[in-house]
Amino acid sequence: MTMDNKTRTELEAAAFRRLVAHLRSRTDVQNIDLMNLAGFCRNCLSNWLKEEADAKGVPMTKDQSREAVYGMPYETWKATHQATASPEQLAAMKKSHPGH
C-alpha cells in the first residue's frame, strides 16, 4: 500500500489519539501490568511524546506530556487510580525489566 506522508502522519496521529483515549478509559489497568505484558506503559508513552517534542524544538515539560497522556495531572491520576503493586507484579517487573 502506498500513501503520501501527510496521510500516513494523519493516520498515525489518529491511531495515537485512539490509543491514548483507550488507556484513559482503562484506569483499571495498572502501568505495572502494561509494562509486564507489553513492555511499555502510560509513562513510557508520555516520555516518548516529550522526547519527540524536544527533538522538534517544541516546548513541553514532563508534567505536560504526562497530562497529555493521562488526561489529568499525573499526581491526580496516581491518587485516584494507581493501586499498590503486589509482590507478584513487582517480581514480574524485576524479571522482565531489571533496569526499571
C-alpha positions, 0 to 999 in steps of 0.5 A, spaced: 500 500 500 502 506 498 500 513 501 503 520 501 506 522 508 501 527 510 496 521 510 500 516 513 502 522 519 494 523 519 493 516 520 498 515 525 496 521 529 489 518 529 491 511 531 495 515 537 489 519 539 485 512 539 490 509 543 491 514 548 483 515 549 483 507 550 488 507 556 484 513 559 478 509 559 482 503 562 484 506 569 483 499 571 489 497 568 495 498 572 502 501 568 505 495 572 501 490 568 502 494 561 509 494 562 509 486 564 505 484 558 507 489 553 513 492 555 511 499 555 506 503 559 502 510 560 509 513 562 513 510 557 508 513 552 508 520 555 516 520 555 516 518 548 511 524 546 516 529 550 522 526 547 519 527 540 517 534 542 524 536 544 527 533 538 522 538 534 524 544 538 517 544 541 516 546 548 513 541 553 515 539 560 514 532 563 508 534 567 505 536 560 506 530 556 504 526 562 497 530 562 497 529 555 497 522 556 493 521 562 488 526 561 489 529 568 495 531 572 499 525 573 499 526 581 491 526 580 491 520 576 496 516 581 491 518 587 485 516 584 487 510 580 494 507 581 493 501 586 499 498 590 503 493 586 503 486 589 509 482 590 507 478 584 507 484 579 513 487 582 517 480 581 514 480 574 517 487 573 524 485 576 524 479 571 522 482 565 525 489 566 531 489 571 533 496 569 526 499 571 
